[in-house]
Amino acid sequence: MADHPNATLLKNGYAAFERGDMAALTDLFSQDVVWHLGGNNQLSGEHKGRDAVFATFARSATLSGGTFKVELHDVVANDEHAVALNRSTGSREGRSLDAGDVDVYHVKDGKITEMWSFTDDQAATDAFWS
């Protein structure tokens, strides 16, 4: 059975993120995308617009010295939403991150319009990014 188009969209997005392919990501995100990152750290908050989201990606790379990675495990999707199950890892200033995450996406007209990220250990994630 073929993947739902929104599952394919997310798989392509995670692969582009892994490659650092911002041109490919630009094609997948709506210009007014909203990115919700929970917790209480330097990356937390509501990031509005593709430029703000991409700046958050760049900040995560800078803060982690390029070690921040997201390993996609699975995606489920329907016509409006897609959910990605993944693992985030990285190292920073003698600290390490190894967190299970669930990212919930809203998709409209083949573009990611909004995302909410949930981690299995918010305290550890906050400590890593703080």
N, C-alpha and C positions, 0 to 999 in steps of 0.2 A: 504494500500500500504506500502510495506517495505521501510525503509530508504535506501538511496544510501550508499554503503560501506564507502565512504569518510565522510558522515554525521555520521555514526556509529563510525568511527575512532575518530572524534572530540568529540562526546558525551562521548566516553570512556576516552579520554584524559582529558576532563574537570572533569569527575568524579574522575579520578586518581589524578589530581591536588588537588581537594578538600580533598581527603583522605591523601594527602602527599605521595602517592605511587610512588616513583621514579623508582622502578623496572618496573612497568607498563608503565610509561612514556618513559622509555628507549626503550621499545619495539615499541613505536609509532613514535619516532623521528629518522630521519636519523642521522648518526654520524656527518655529515657535515651541519646540519641544520643552517639556518641563521634567526635570530630573529631581526626584526626592531621595535624599540620603539621610537616614535617621542617625540618631546618636548625638554626641556632644564632642565634636572634634573639628579639625581644620577643614574637612570636606563636607561636614554635615550641612543640611539645609535644603532649600528649594532653589534649584538652579534653572533659570528661565531663559530659553533661547539656545539655539545650537552653539553659538559662540561661547556662552557661559558653560554649557555642558562640556565642550571640548577643552575649555580652560581648566575645568575640574579634572579631566583626563590628564592633561599636561601636568597639573599640580601633583597628582598621584604618582606620576612617573618621576618627577623631580624629587619629591619628598622621599621616595623609596630608592633613589639612585637607579631607576630603571628595573628594579626587581619585582615590582608589582605585576602579578599575572592573574588572569581569570581563566580557569579551566571549566569549560562547559560540560555538564554531564547529560542533561536531557532538556528537551523543550516540548511543551504541550501548547496547543493553540486552537483558537476558533476564529470566527470572522472579525471579532473586535479586540481580542486579547491574546497574549502569549505569555507563558510563564517559563522562565529559565531556572534550572537547578544548576548551581555551579559552586566552585571552590575558589576562594581568593587567597593568594599567598604573596608573601613578600618579606623583605627584611629592611630594617631602618634603625640606625643608631643603636645597634645591639639588641633590638627587639625583633621578633618575628611574628608574622601573621599567617594563620592557617584557619580560615573560617568557611563554614558552609553558608551559602547564601541562596535566597529565593528572590528573584527579580520579576516583578509583575509589570507587564507592558500593555499600554493601550496603543492600538494600531488603527490608523484610518487611511484609506486610499493608498495602501502599500507603504506607509511611512510610520515610523515610531513617533508618537505624539506625547507620550508621558510614560514615566517609569517610577516605580516605588521599589526600593531595595530593602530587604530584611535579612539580617544575619543571625546565625545561631548563638553568637556570643557578643552582644553589643559592647559590653564592658571591655573585652579584649580588643575589639576593633577600635573603640575610642582610645584606648591606651596606645595602640600602635600608631594612629594618625595624629595624636595630640603632641 
